[in-house]
Amino acid sequence: MLKLLQVQGPHSRGRVLARAAGLAALIVILRRLLAKEPKLIRDFRKVARKVDPHGLEFDEYDVIIVGGGTSGCVLASRLTEDPSIRVLLIEAGGSGKALVESRTPSGYGRLLRSGVDYNLYTEPQVHAGNKKKFWPRGMNGSSSINAQMAQYGSPSDFNEWSQITGDDSWSWENFSRYFRKFEKYTPDPRFPHVDPSLRGTDGPVQVGYFAHIWKGSELFIQSSIQAGIPFSPDFTTTAGTKGTNKVMSYFCSRVSMESAYLTDKVLERPNLKVVTHARVTKILFERVEGQLRAVGVEFAKSRFDNGPRFHCRARKEVIVSGGAVHTPQILMLSGVGPADHLKDIHVPLVCDHPNIGNNLLDHPVFNFRLQEKAGISLNFLGLHNPLSISRFLAHFVQYQITGKGPLSTNIGEAVAFFRTDDPVLFPPNEYPKNIEDSNSGPDSPDIELVFTPVASVNHNEVSLSGHSFNKDSVNVCLLRPTSVGTLRLKSSNPWEDPLIDPNYLETEHDVNALMRGIRAGLKICHTAPLASIVDTDSKNPKFDHHLMNVSDDELRELVRERVETIYHPVGSCRMAPYDRGGVVDSQLRVYGINNLRVCDASIFPKLVSGHTAGACIAAAEKLADVIKYEYSGAQQTVV
C-alpha cells in the first residue's frame, strides 16, 4: 500500500490520497462504534449527595481514591479484588481508551496541548532564560500520553529510598518484586540476551518490544558502544541501569494504567464505582477525640466553578493520587499545607504542614536536532506535504489492521545511560574539573540519551514540519539534578492552576552535568556507524551540528536558554521522616492526619535514574497489599 500511495503525478496521487484518507477515517469510525463503552459514571448523583444545608446523609465507601491516573487505577483495581472493600475512584478527565492518538504508540505527541492535557506552565525560570516551561499532564493520567518506556531506575535508587525512610520494604531487594508483579513480559527472539526469569509473567501490564525497530536506533546503539558505553541486555536488573540498548516498552497498542487495570471485567465489580469529569475541590475532615481525620471529599464538574458541589464519605480512608502537581494542590486547597501560605491566599487552615509542596524535582532535558541524510527518519509524521500525508495514512491503515509498521514505535526506542565521571567518555586530561556525584550508587547513571527519528522545538510548539528535511534528535536528560523547586497555590480557586516552580538549573552542577551529556551525545552522533546517516556538514540553522564547535561558555548559555522537561515531576509530598522534609511516612500516611494517604510520584524521596511510571505503578501495588493486610487484621509485615 505504501508504494501504491507514492505513485507519481499529482492527479493520481490525489485520488489515492483521498481513498486512503477515507479508509483511515472509516477504520477510526468503526473502531469507535464497535468499542464497548466503559462503565464509567458522569452522573454524580449516582455516587454522592449534593451539598445541602439541611445535612443529607452522604453516600459512603470504604476507600475514596482521588485521581484515576497511573497509581490511582492500580489501587482501585487491586483493592476491589477483595469484595468486602467498597471503592470510589474520582477522575478529573474522561476515559482515554477510545483516543486513537493515545492508543497508537507513536501518536502521543499529538496529545500535547490538546483537550486531554492540562497544558500547565511553570513560573518563569530565573536560572533558565526566565522562561515559562510547558508541563504536559494527562487528564486521565500521564500514562495515557507518555512514551511508554518500561525502565524503572537503578537498584541503588530504591536502596536510597529505604535509607531515607528507615524502612527496608522500599529496598530494591524487597520492592523490586512489585515491578515483576505488574509485568507480563513477552520474550522476543530479536533480544535473546534478556533473561525472562527476571521479568514478571502474570501481571496486567504488557512489557516487551515493539514490532517496528527503526534502523537509526540500531546505529545509535552501535555508535554508543564504539564511544565507550557498554551494551546492556536489560536495564531493570541488579546489574544496574548503565549501558545502551533498545529500551523495553509497555507495548502493543498503548498500555495505560486505565486499559491495564480498569478492564471491562474489573469495572463490572459491584464494589467499584468510577466517576469521571469530576474535580475534587477539597478533602473533608473531622476531629474525633482530638485527632484529625479525613472522612470524605467534595467534588464538582471538572470545568465549571459555579456548579453544585457533591460530597461522599470514606469510612476507612482517602487516598490522594493526583500526581506531583495536583496532589499538593488538593491538600492545600483542603487547608493542609504551610500555614503562612494558606493564610496569604485565604484558605482556612486545617493542619499546618510546612513540607507540602516542597522538594519538587524533575528531570531537565536538552534536545539537540540533527539533519539526517539517509531518508529513514519518521519525518512523515509532520504531515507537511501531500507525500508525507500519504505515507502517514498508509502506515496508519497498516497499524490499525496489523498492529505493525512505523506507527507501532514509541519514537524513543534507543537509549544510553552513563555517568558524567566516566573516565572513558570524559578523559581527565580533557575534563579536569570534577562534578559533584549526585548519584545513589556507583552503578547508577546521571545522564540518559534518548535518540529519536523525529525532531521538534519546545514540545512541538514551534514546528519543524514545514520543512521536508529528514531529521533526528538526541534528548539529553539529567537524571539526578540537585536543583529543588516548590509548588504553591495561586488562589483558593480549585480551577486555577497552581504556581509551579521547578527551579531548573539553580545549581551549577546541573548545568555542568548537562553540558557533559551533550558533549557525549554529539560525539556518539559523529561516530560510525551512526555518522553515516547524520549530515555532519549541514549548515542549516534549524539544526544543531554547530554545537560540536561551540565553547563551554556558549554551550552553558544555550543550556540555560533551551532546557525543558522530560515530564517526570516528583517529590512534592515526600516520603521521609517529618524532620527531613517528609509529608508521608513509609506506609504513605500523611503525618498528623488519620485515614489520609498519598500514592503517586509526589511521594518519591529522590528522583530515580530512569523513567518514573514504573515506580508509580509498583508503589501502588505495594500500598494495595499494605491496605488489604491492614483491613484483614493480619499482623504480617508487607515487604
C-alpha positions as CSV (number, residue, x, y, z in Angstrom):
1,M,0.0,0.0,0.0
2,L,2.8,2.4,0.8
3,K,4.2,2.0,-2.8
4,L,0.7,2.5,-4.2
5,L,0.3,5.8,-2.4
6,Q,3.6,7.1,-3.6
7,V,2.8,7.0,-7.3
8,Q,4.0,9.8,-9.4
9,G,1.7,12.5,-10.7
10,P,-0.4,15.0,-8.7
11,H,-3.8,13.8,-10.0
12,S,-3.3,10.1,-9.4
13,R,-1.6,10.7,-6.1
14,G,-4.5,13.0,-5.1
15,R,-7.1,10.3,-5.9
16,V,-5.2,7.6,-4.0
17,L,-4.7,10.0,-1.1
18,A,-8.4,10.7,-0.9
19,R,-9.1,6.9,-0.9
20,A,-6.5,6.3,1.9
21,A,-8.0,9.2,3.9
22,G,-11.4,7.7,3.5
23,L,-10.2,4.3,4.5
24,A,-8.4,5.6,7.6
25,A,-11.5,7.6,8.6
26,L,-13.7,4.5,8.2
27,I,-11.3,2.5,10.4
28,V,-11.5,5.1,13.1
29,I,-15.3,5.4,12.9
30,L,-15.7,1.6,13.0
31,R,-13.4,1.3,16.0
32,R,-15.3,3.9,17.9
33,L,-18.7,2.4,17.0
34,L,-17.6,-1.1,17.9
35,A,-15.8,-0.1,21.1
36,K,-17.6,-1.1,24.2
37,E,-18.4,1.9,26.3
38,P,-16.6,1.6,29.7
39,K,-18.8,1.6,32.8
40,L,-17.8,5.0,34.0
41,I,-20.1,7.4,35.8
42,R,-20.7,11.0,34.8
43,D,-24.0,11.5,36.8
44,F,-22.6,12.5,40.2
45,R,-25.9,11.8,41.9
46,K,-25.2,8.1,41.4
47,V,-22.2,8.2,43.7
48,A,-22.6,11.2,46.0
49,R,-25.0,13.7,47.5
50,K,-25.3,17.3,46.5
51,V,-24.2,19.6,49.3
52,D,-27.3,20.6,51.2
53,P,-27.7,23.0,54.2
54,H,-30.1,20.5,55.8
55,G,-27.3,17.8,56.0
56,L,-28.4,14.9,53.9
57,E,-26.7,11.6,54.5
58,F,-23.6,11.1,52.4
59,D,-23.0,8.1,50.1
60,E,-20.3,6.0,51.8
61,Y,-17.4,4.0,50.6
62,D,-14.6,2.2,52.4
63,V,-11.9,4.0,50.3
64,I,-12.1,7.1,48.1
65,I,-9.3,7.4,45.6
66,V,-8.7,10.9,44.3
67,G,-7.2,10.7,40.8
68,G,-7.6,7.9,38.2
69,G,-4.0,8.2,36.8
70,T,-1.0,5.9,36.9
71,S,-1.3,5.0,40.6
72,G,-5.0,5.5,41.2
73,C,-6.1,2.9,38.6
74,V,-3.8,0.3,40.1
75,L,-5.2,0.9,43.6
76,A,-8.8,0.8,42.5
77,S,-8.3,-2.5,40.7
78,R,-6.2,-4.2,43.4
79,L,-8.2,-3.1,46.4
80,T,-11.5,-4.2,44.9
81,E,-10.1,-7.7,44.4
82,D,-11.4,-8.0,47.9
83,P,-15.2,-7.9,47.5
84,S,-15.6,-6.5,51.1
85,I,-13.7,-3.3,50.2
86,R,-16.0,-0.7,48.6
87,V,-14.1,1.8,46.5
88,L,-14.9,5.1,44.7
89,L,-12.4,6.3,42.2
90,I,-12.8,10.0,41.2
91,E,-11.1,11.2,38.0
92,A,-11.0,14.8,36.6
93,G,-10.7,13.6,33.0
94,G,-12.5,11.0,30.9
95,S,-11.6,7.7,29.6
96,G,-8.6,7.5,27.3
97,K,-9.4,4.1,25.9
98,A,-11.0,5.4,22.7
99,L,-8.4,8.0,21.9
100,V,-6.7,7.0,18.6
101,E,-3.7,9.2,19.3
102,S,-3.3,7.6,22.7
103,R,-3.7,4.0,21.6
104,T,-1.3,4.4,18.7
105,P,2.2,4.3,20.3
106,S,3.7,7.0,18.0
107,G,0.7,9.3,18.4
108,Y,1.2,10.6,21.9
109,G,3.0,13.8,20.7
110,R,-0.3,14.9,19.2
111,L,-2.0,14.9,22.6
112,L,0.3,17.6,23.9
113,R,-1.5,20.9,24.2
114,S,-4.8,19.0,23.4
115,G,-8.0,18.8,25.3
116,V,-6.7,15.8,27.3
117,D,-3.7,17.7,28.5
118,Y,-3.8,20.1,31.5
119,N,-1.5,22.4,29.5
120,L,0.4,23.6,32.6
121,Y,3.2,26.1,32.6
122,T,5.8,26.7,35.2
123,E,6.6,30.1,36.6
124,P,9.4,32.0,34.7
125,Q,12.6,30.1,35.5
126,V,15.1,32.5,36.9
127,H,18.1,30.3,36.0
128,A,16.8,29.1,32.7
129,G,16.3,32.1,30.5
130,N,13.5,33.5,32.7
131,K,11.1,31.5,30.5
132,K,7.9,29.7,31.5
133,K,8.3,26.0,30.7
134,F,5.5,23.8,29.3
135,W,4.5,20.9,31.6
136,P,2.1,18.4,29.9
137,R,0.0,16.4,32.4
138,G,-2.6,13.9,31.2
139,M,-6.2,14.5,32.3
140,N,-6.8,10.8,32.7
141,G,-3.3,10.1,33.9
142,S,0.0,10.7,32.3
143,S,0.4,7.0,31.3
144,S,-2.1,7.9,28.6
145,I,0.3,10.4,26.9
146,N,3.8,9.3,27.8
147,A,6.4,7.5,25.7
148,Q,5.7,4.1,27.3
149,M,9.3,3.4,28.3
150,A,9.5,0.5,30.7
151,Q,12.7,1.3,32.6
152,Y,12.4,1.8,36.3
153,G,15.7,3.1,37.7
154,S,18.8,1.8,39.3
155,P,18.6,-0.7,42.3
156,S,20.6,1.8,44.4
157,D,17.9,4.4,43.8
158,F,15.5,2.3,45.8
159,N,18.1,1.3,48.4
160,E,18.4,5.1,48.9
161,W,14.6,5.3,49.4
162,S,15.0,2.6,52.1
163,Q,17.7,4.5,53.8
164,I,15.8,7.8,53.8
165,T,12.6,6.2,55.2
166,G,14.3,3.8,57.5
167,D,12.0,1.1,56.0
168,D,13.7,-1.9,54.3
169,S,10.5,-2.7,52.4
170,W,11.5,0.0,49.9
171,S,14.9,-1.5,49.2
172,W,15.5,-3.0,45.8
173,E,15.6,-6.5,47.2
174,N,12.1,-6.2,48.6
175,F,10.4,-3.5,46.4
176,S,11.5,-4.9,43.0
177,R,9.0,-7.8,43.3
178,Y,6.3,-5.2,42.7
179,F,7.8,-4.5,39.3
180,R,7.5,-8.2,38.5
181,K,4.0,-8.3,39.9
182,F,2.7,-5.8,37.3
183,E,4.7,-7.1,34.4
184,K,3.6,-9.5,31.7
185,Y,6.8,-9.9,29.7
186,T,6.7,-11.3,26.2
187,P,10.1,-12.7,25.1
188,D,11.3,-11.6,21.8
189,P,13.8,-13.6,19.6
190,R,15.4,-10.3,18.5
191,F,16.5,-9.8,22.1
192,P,17.9,-13.1,23.2
193,H,20.1,-11.6,26.0
194,V,17.1,-10.7,28.2
195,D,16.6,-13.3,30.9
196,P,12.8,-14.0,31.1
197,S,13.2,-15.4,34.6
198,L,14.0,-11.9,35.9
199,R,10.7,-10.5,34.4
200,G,7.1,-10.8,35.5
201,T,4.9,-13.1,33.5
202,D,1.4,-12.8,35.0
203,G,0.8,-9.1,35.6
204,P,-1.7,-6.8,33.8
205,V,0.9,-4.6,32.1
206,Q,2.2,-5.9,28.8
207,V,6.0,-5.4,28.6
208,G,8.3,-6.1,25.7
209,Y,9.5,-4.7,22.4
210,F,7.5,-3.1,19.7
211,A,7.2,-4.8,16.3
212,H,8.9,-2.0,14.5
213,I,12.5,-1.0,15.2
214,W,13.9,2.0,13.4
215,K,17.2,1.4,11.7
216,G,18.7,4.6,13.2
217,S,18.1,3.1,16.7
218,E,20.4,0.2,15.9
219,L,23.0,2.6,14.5
220,F,22.8,4.7,17.7
221,I,23.4,1.7,19.9
222,Q,26.4,0.6,17.9
223,S,27.9,4.0,17.9
224,S,27.3,4.3,21.7
225,I,29.3,1.1,22.2
226,Q,32.0,2.4,19.9
227,A,32.2,5.6,22.0
228,G,32.7,3.5,25.2
229,I,29.2,2.9,26.6
230,P,28.7,-0.9,27.2
231,F,25.9,-2.9,25.9
232,S,23.2,-3.7,28.5
233,P,20.9,-6.7,27.8
234,D,18.3,-5.4,30.3
235,F,18.1,-2.1,32.1
236,T,16.0,-3.5,35.0
237,T,18.1,-6.0,36.9
238,T,20.5,-6.0,39.8
239,A,23.3,-5.1,37.4
240,G,22.1,-1.5,37.3
241,T,21.0,0.9,34.7
242,K,24.2,1.9,32.9
243,G,24.6,0.9,29.3
244,T,23.0,1.2,25.9
245,N,20.3,-0.8,24.2
246,K,16.8,-0.7,22.7
247,V,14.6,0.3,25.6
248,M,11.8,-2.1,26.7
249,S,8.3,-0.7,26.4
250,Y,4.7,-1.1,27.6
251,F,3.8,-2.4,24.2
252,C,1.2,-3.5,21.7
253,S,-1.3,-0.7,21.5
254,R,-0.7,1.8,24.3
255,V,-0.8,0.3,27.7
256,S,-2.2,3.0,30.0
257,M,-2.9,2.0,33.6
258,E,-6.6,2.6,32.8
259,S,-6.5,0.0,30.0
260,A,-4.3,-2.4,32.0
261,Y,-6.1,-2.3,35.4
262,L,-9.6,-0.9,34.7
263,T,-10.7,-3.6,32.3
264,D,-14.3,-4.3,31.5
265,K,-14.3,-7.2,33.9
266,V,-12.9,-5.0,36.7
267,L,-15.4,-2.3,36.1
268,E,-18.2,-4.8,36.5
269,R,-17.3,-5.3,40.1
270,P,-20.2,-4.2,42.3
271,N,-17.8,-2.8,44.9
272,L,-16.1,-0.4,42.5
273,K,-17.5,2.9,41.2
274,V,-15.5,5.2,38.9
275,V,-16.7,8.7,38.4
276,T,-15.2,10.8,35.6
277,H,-15.1,14.5,34.7
278,A,-15.2,15.3,38.4
279,R,-12.7,17.7,40.1
280,V,-12.1,17.2,43.8
281,T,-12.3,20.6,45.4
282,K,-11.3,19.6,48.9
283,I,-10.9,16.7,51.3
284,L,-13.4,16.7,54.2
285,F,-12.1,16.4,57.8
286,E,-13.4,15.8,61.3
287,R,-11.8,15.8,64.7
288,V,-12.5,12.7,66.7
289,E,-11.3,12.6,70.3
290,G,-8.9,15.4,69.4
291,Q,-7.5,13.5,66.4
292,L,-7.8,15.0,62.9
293,R,-9.0,12.5,60.3
294,A,-10.1,12.5,56.7
295,V,-13.7,11.5,56.3
296,G,-14.6,12.2,52.7
297,V,-14.2,14.5,49.7
298,E,-16.1,17.3,48.0
299,F,-16.1,17.4,44.2
300,A,-17.8,19.2,41.3
301,K,-17.8,19.3,37.5
302,S,-14.2,19.4,36.1
303,R,-14.7,22.6,34.0
304,F,-17.2,24.7,36.0
305,D,-16.5,26.5,39.2
306,N,-20.1,27.8,39.8
307,G,-21.9,24.5,39.7
308,P,-23.2,22.3,42.6
309,R,-20.7,20.6,44.9
310,F,-21.1,16.9,45.9
311,H,-20.0,15.1,49.0
312,C,-19.2,11.5,49.6
313,R,-17.8,9.8,52.7
314,A,-14.9,7.4,53.3
315,R,-15.4,5.0,56.2
316,K,-11.8,3.9,56.3
317,E,-9.6,6.3,54.3
318,V,-9.0,8.8,51.5
319,I,-6.0,8.2,49.1
320,V,-4.9,11.1,47.0
321,S,-3.3,10.1,43.7
322,G,-3.4,13.3,41.7
323,G,0.3,13.3,40.8
324,A,3.2,15.6,41.8
325,V,1.2,18.7,40.7
326,H,-2.3,18.1,41.7
327,T,-1.8,16.1,45.0
328,P,-0.2,19.0,46.9
329,Q,-2.7,21.4,45.2
330,I,-5.7,19.4,46.6
331,L,-4.1,19.1,50.0
332,M,-3.5,22.8,50.2
333,L,-7.0,23.6,48.9
334,S,-8.2,21.4,51.8
335,G,-6.4,23.5,54.4
336,V,-3.4,21.1,54.7
337,G,-0.1,22.9,54.0
338,P,2.2,25.7,55.0
339,A,0.2,27.9,57.4
340,D,1.6,31.2,56.2
341,H,1.0,30.4,52.6
342,L,-2.6,29.3,53.2
343,K,-3.3,32.4,55.2
344,D,-2.0,34.6,52.3
345,I,-4.5,33.1,49.9
346,H,-7.4,32.9,52.3
347,V,-7.7,29.1,52.7
348,P,-8.9,28.2,56.2
349,L,-6.1,26.3,58.0
350,V,-6.9,22.7,58.9
351,C,-3.4,21.4,59.6
352,D,-0.1,23.3,59.4
353,H,2.1,21.1,57.1
354,P,5.1,23.1,56.0
355,N,6.6,20.4,53.9
356,I,3.8,20.0,51.4
357,G,4.7,21.4,48.0
358,N,8.4,21.4,48.8
359,N,11.1,19.1,47.4
360,L,9.7,19.4,43.8
361,L,12.1,17.6,41.5
362,D,12.1,16.9,37.8
363,H,14.4,15.6,35.0
364,P,15.5,18.5,32.9
365,V,16.3,17.8,29.3
366,F,18.3,19.4,26.5
367,N,17.2,18.4,23.0
368,F,19.6,18.8,20.0
369,R,18.4,18.4,16.5
370,L,20.3,16.8,13.6
371,Q,19.7,16.8,9.9
372,E,19.6,13.2,8.5
373,K,20.8,12.4,5.0
374,A,19.7,8.7,4.7
375,G,15.9,9.4,4.5
376,I,15.0,6.9,7.1
377,S,13.6,9.2,9.8
378,L,9.9,9.4,10.6
379,N,9.7,12.8,9.1
380,F,6.3,12.0,7.5
381,L,4.7,12.3,11.0
382,G,4.9,16.0,10.5
383,L,2.2,15.8,7.7
384,H,3.9,18.8,6.0
385,N,3.1,17.9,2.4
386,P,0.9,15.5,0.3
387,L,3.6,12.9,0.1
388,S,4.1,12.8,3.9
389,I,0.3,12.7,4.4
390,S,0.0,9.8,2.0
391,R,2.8,7.9,3.8
392,F,1.2,8.6,7.2
393,L,-2.2,7.4,6.0
394,A,-0.7,4.2,4.6
395,H,1.1,3.4,7.8
396,F,-1.9,4.4,9.9
397,V,-4.0,1.8,8.0
398,Q,-1.2,-0.7,8.3
399,Y,-1.1,-0.2,12.1
400,Q,-4.8,-0.3,12.6
401,I,-5.1,-3.6,10.7
402,T,-1.9,-5.4,11.6
403,G,-0.5,-3.6,14.7
404,K,2.8,-3.3,12.8
405,G,4.8,-0.7,10.9
406,P,6.4,2.6,11.9
407,L,3.4,3.8,13.9
408,S,3.9,0.9,16.3
409,T,7.1,2.6,17.6
410,N,7.2,4.7,20.8
411,I,9.6,7.0,19.0
412,G,12.1,6.9,21.8
413,E,13.4,3.5,21.0
414,A,17.2,3.6,21.7
415,V,18.8,4.9,24.9
416,A,22.2,5.2,26.5
417,F,22.8,5.6,30.3
418,F,26.1,6.7,31.7
419,R,27.8,8.7,34.4
420,T,29.4,12.1,34.0
421,D,32.5,10.9,35.8
422,D,33.1,8.0,33.4
423,P,36.8,8.3,32.5
424,V,36.3,6.6,29.1
425,L,33.7,9.1,27.9
426,F,35.3,12.0,29.8
427,P,39.1,11.5,29.9
428,P,40.5,13.5,32.9
429,N,43.0,15.3,30.6
430,E,40.1,16.7,28.6
431,Y,37.7,17.2,31.5
432,P,39.9,18.1,34.5
433,K,37.1,19.5,36.7
434,N,35.2,17.1,38.9
435,I,31.4,17.2,39.0
436,E,29.7,16.6,42.3
437,D,28.5,13.0,42.5
438,S,24.7,13.2,42.9
439,N,24.1,9.5,42.1
440,S,22.6,7.0,44.5
441,G,25.4,4.5,43.9
442,P,28.3,3.5,41.7
443,D,26.1,1.7,39.2
444,S,23.6,4.5,39.0
445,P,23.9,6.8,35.9
446,D,23.2,10.5,36.0
447,I,22.7,11.0,32.2
448,E,20.3,9.4,29.8
449,L,20.4,9.9,26.0
450,V,17.2,9.1,24.0
451,F,17.7,9.0,20.3
452,T,14.6,9.7,18.2
453,P,13.7,9.6,14.5
454,V,11.9,12.9,14.8
455,A,12.7,16.4,15.9
456,S,10.7,19.4,17.3
457,V,11.2,22.6,19.2
458,N,9.7,23.1,22.7
459,H,7.3,20.1,22.6
460,N,6.1,20.8,19.1
461,E,5.2,24.4,20.0
462,V,7.5,25.6,17.2
463,S,7.1,23.2,14.2
464,L,9.8,21.9,12.0
465,S,7.2,20.1,9.9
466,G,7.0,22.8,7.3
467,H,10.4,21.6,6.1
468,S,11.0,18.5,4.1
469,F,14.3,17.8,5.8
470,N,14.8,14.4,7.4
471,K,15.6,15.0,11.0
472,D,16.6,13.2,14.1
473,S,17.2,14.4,17.7
474,V,19.0,13.4,20.8
475,N,17.4,14.2,24.2
476,V,20.0,14.6,26.9
477,C,18.3,14.0,30.2
478,L,19.8,14.9,33.6
479,L,18.7,12.0,35.9
480,R,20.0,13.3,39.2
481,P,19.6,17.1,39.4
482,T,20.4,18.9,42.6
483,S,18.1,21.9,41.9
484,V,15.0,21.7,44.0
485,G,11.7,23.5,43.4
486,T,8.3,24.2,45.0
487,L,4.6,24.1,44.3
488,R,2.2,26.6,45.8
489,L,-1.4,27.8,45.1
490,K,-2.2,30.9,43.1
491,S,-5.5,31.3,44.9
492,S,-8.2,29.4,46.8
493,N,-10.0,28.7,43.4
494,P,-9.7,24.9,42.7
495,W,-9.9,25.6,39.0
496,E,-6.9,27.8,38.9
497,D,-3.6,26.1,38.0
498,P,-1.0,26.2,40.9
499,L,2.3,28.0,40.9
500,I,4.9,25.5,39.6
501,D,8.5,26.4,40.2
502,P,10.9,23.5,39.5
503,N,13.8,25.9,39.9
504,Y,15.6,24.5,36.9
505,L,19.4,24.8,36.8
506,E,19.7,26.7,40.1
507,T,22.9,24.7,40.8
508,E,26.0,24.8,38.6
509,H,26.1,21.0,39.0
510,D,23.1,20.7,36.8
511,V,24.4,22.9,34.1
512,N,27.8,21.2,34.0
513,A,26.3,17.7,34.0
514,L,24.0,18.5,31.1
515,M,26.9,20.0,29.2
516,R,28.9,16.8,29.6
517,G,25.8,14.8,28.4
518,I,25.5,17.0,25.3
519,R,29.2,16.6,24.5
520,A,28.9,12.8,24.8
521,G,25.7,12.8,22.7
522,L,27.4,14.8,19.9
523,K,30.4,12.5,20.0
524,I,28.2,9.5,19.5
525,C,26.3,11.1,16.6
526,H,29.7,11.7,14.9
527,T,30.9,8.2,15.5
528,A,30.4,5.4,12.9
529,P,28.1,3.8,12.0
530,L,25.6,6.5,13.1
531,A,27.7,9.2,11.5
532,S,26.8,7.6,8.1
533,I,23.2,8.8,8.3
534,V,23.9,12.2,10.0
535,D,24.6,15.1,7.7
536,T,27.6,16.3,9.7
537,D,28.3,19.1,7.2
538,S,24.8,20.6,7.5
539,K,24.8,24.4,7.9
540,N,21.0,24.6,8.3
541,P,20.3,26.9,11.2
542,K,17.3,24.8,12.2
543,F,19.7,22.1,13.3
544,D,22.5,21.9,15.9
545,H,25.5,20.4,14.1
546,H,27.5,23.6,15.1
547,L,27.4,22.5,18.7
548,M,30.4,20.4,18.1
549,N,32.5,23.5,17.9
550,V,31.0,25.9,20.5
551,S,32.9,26.8,23.6
552,D,31.9,25.8,27.1
553,D,30.6,29.3,27.8
554,E,28.5,29.3,24.6
555,L,27.1,25.9,25.5
556,R,26.4,26.9,29.0
557,E,24.3,29.8,27.8
558,L,22.4,27.5,25.3
559,V,21.7,25.0,28.1
560,R,20.1,27.7,30.2
561,E,18.2,29.1,27.2
562,R,16.8,25.8,25.9
563,V,16.4,23.4,28.9
564,E,13.0,21.7,29.0
565,T,11.2,18.9,30.9
566,I,11.1,15.2,30.1
567,Y,7.8,15.0,32.1
568,H,9.0,13.4,35.4
569,P,8.0,15.7,38.3
570,V,8.2,14.0,41.7
571,G,8.7,14.7,45.3
572,S,6.2,17.4,46.3
573,C,4.7,15.2,49.1
574,R,7.9,13.5,50.0
575,M,8.1,10.1,51.8
576,A,10.6,10.7,54.5
577,P,10.7,11.4,58.3
578,Y,8.9,14.6,59.1
579,D,12.0,16.4,60.3
580,R,13.7,15.6,56.9
581,G,11.0,17.2,54.9
582,G,8.6,14.4,54.9
583,V,4.9,14.6,54.2
584,V,4.1,10.9,54.4
585,D,5.6,8.0,56.3
586,S,6.8,4.8,54.7
587,Q,3.2,3.5,54.8
588,L,2.2,6.6,52.7
589,R,0.2,8.0,55.6
590,V,0.1,11.8,55.8
591,Y,1.7,13.0,59.1
592,G,-0.7,14.4,61.6
593,I,-3.9,13.2,59.9
594,N,-5.6,9.8,60.3
595,N,-7.2,8.0,57.4
596,L,-5.3,10.0,54.7
597,R,-2.7,8.7,52.4
598,V,-0.9,9.8,49.2
599,C,0.2,7.4,46.5
600,D,1.8,8.8,43.3
601,A,5.0,10.3,42.0
602,S,4.8,13.1,44.7
603,I,5.9,10.7,47.4
604,F,9.3,9.9,45.8
605,P,12.0,10.9,48.3
606,K,14.5,11.3,45.4
607,L,14.4,11.1,41.6
608,V,15.1,7.7,40.1
609,S,17.8,7.4,37.5
610,G,15.2,6.3,34.9
611,H,11.6,6.8,34.0
612,T,9.1,7.3,36.8
613,A,5.9,5.5,35.7
614,G,7.2,2.0,36.7
615,A,7.9,3.1,40.3
616,C,4.4,4.8,40.5
617,I,2.8,1.5,39.4
618,A,4.9,-0.5,41.8
619,A,4.3,1.8,44.8
620,A,0.5,1.5,44.2
621,E,0.8,-2.3,44.0
622,K,2.7,-2.2,47.3
623,L,0.2,0.1,49.0
624,A,-2.7,-2.1,47.9
625,D,-1.0,-5.0,49.6
626,V,-0.4,-3.0,52.8
627,I,-4.0,-1.8,53.0
628,K,-5.5,-5.2,52.3
629,Y,-3.4,-6.7,55.1
630,E,-4.4,-3.9,57.5
631,Y,-8.1,-4.4,56.7
632,S,-7.8,-8.1,57.2
633,G,-6.4,-7.6,60.6
634,A,-3.3,-9.6,59.7
635,Q,-0.1,-8.8,61.7
636,Q,2.2,-9.8,58.9
637,T,4.6,-7.1,57.6
638,V,4.3,-6.3,53.9
639,V,7.7,-6.1,52.3
